[in-house]
Amino acid sequence: GASEIDKIRISQQRRVRSGRRSSPLLITPLSLEITFQRVSVTPFLRTIMLEQQKGNSLGVVSLEVLPPNQKKGEQRIVIEFEIGVFPQATQELE
């Protein structure tokens, strides 16, 4: 599996707009850079793909496999998610 998560970026929440109407969801973009040392990223990628195919949306927006670093024996991926939350649910939890 992954050995570490190097960079976590959480962007400002926003509402999704399509035309004149806006969605009730608040969307929070999240980006992770994950490092795999001396192991293949293939099982991780396969699991994500299988979950998406089963209909278990993980909110994956993009996935990039970076070139391997042969000297360090590592492979990195950058994965971006969008997490949707209804504002009412957020207020009830606080």
C-alpha positions in Angstrom: 0.0 0.0 0.0 0.9 3.7 0.2 3.8 4.7 2.4 2.8 8.3 2.9 0.6 11.1 1.9 2.8 14.1 1.1 0.5 16.9 0.1 -3.1 17.5 1.1 -4.8 20.5 -0.3 -8.3 21.5 0.7 -9.9 24.3 -1.3 -12.6 26.7 -0.3 -16.2 25.4 -0.3 -18.4 26.5 -3.2 -21.8 25.8 -4.7 -22.2 24.1 -8.0 -24.0 26.2 -10.6 -25.5 24.9 -13.8 -27.1 27.7 -15.8 -29.3 29.9 -13.6 -29.8 27.4 -10.8 -27.3 26.5 -8.2 -27.1 23.1 -6.4 -27.9 22.9 -2.7 -24.6 21.0 -2.2 -21.6 22.7 -0.9 -18.6 21.3 -2.7 -15.1 21.0 -1.1 -12.3 20.2 -3.5 -9.6 17.9 -2.0 -6.3 16.9 -3.5 -3.8 14.3 -2.2 -0.4 13.3 -3.4 0.3 9.7 -2.3 3.7 8.0 -2.4 4.2 4.3 -2.9 7.7 3.0 -2.1 8.9 -0.2 -3.7 5.3 -1.4 -4.3 3.1 -1.1 -7.4 0.3 1.5 -7.5 -1.8 -0.9 -9.6 -3.7 -2.6 -6.7 -4.7 0.9 -5.4 -5.8 2.1 -8.8 -7.7 -1.1 -9.4 -9.6 -0.8 -6.1 -10.6 2.8 -7.0 -11.8 1.7 -10.4 -13.8 -1.3 -9.1 -15.5 0.9 -6.5 -16.5 3.4 -9.1 -17.8 0.6 -11.4 -19.9 -0.8 -8.5 -21.6 2.6 -8.2 -19.8 3.6 -5.0 -18.9 7.1 -6.1 -15.8 8.2 -4.3 -16.0 11.7 -5.7 -12.9 11.3 -7.8 -12.5 14.2 -10.2 -9.0 13.3 -11.6 -6.2 10.9 -11.1 -2.6 11.4 -12.3 0.1 8.8 -12.1 3.4 10.6 -12.0 6.6 9.2 -13.5 8.5 6.8 -11.2 11.5 8.0 -9.3 14.0 5.1 -9.9 16.6 6.5 -7.5 14.2 6.6 -4.6 12.3 3.5 -5.7 9.0 5.3 -5.4 5.9 6.1 -7.4 3.5 8.9 -6.8 -0.1 9.6 -7.7 -2.1 12.8 -7.4 -5.8 12.2 -6.8 -8.5 15.0 -6.7 -11.9 14.6 -5.0 -14.9 16.8 -4.7 -16.8 16.2 -1.5 -20.5 17.3 -1.5 -22.3 18.2 1.7 -25.8 19.5 2.2 -25.7 22.7 4.3 -28.5 21.5 6.6 -26.5 18.4 7.6 -23.5 20.5 8.4 -25.5 22.8 10.6 -27.1 19.9 12.5 -23.6 18.4 13.3 -22.3 21.6 14.8 
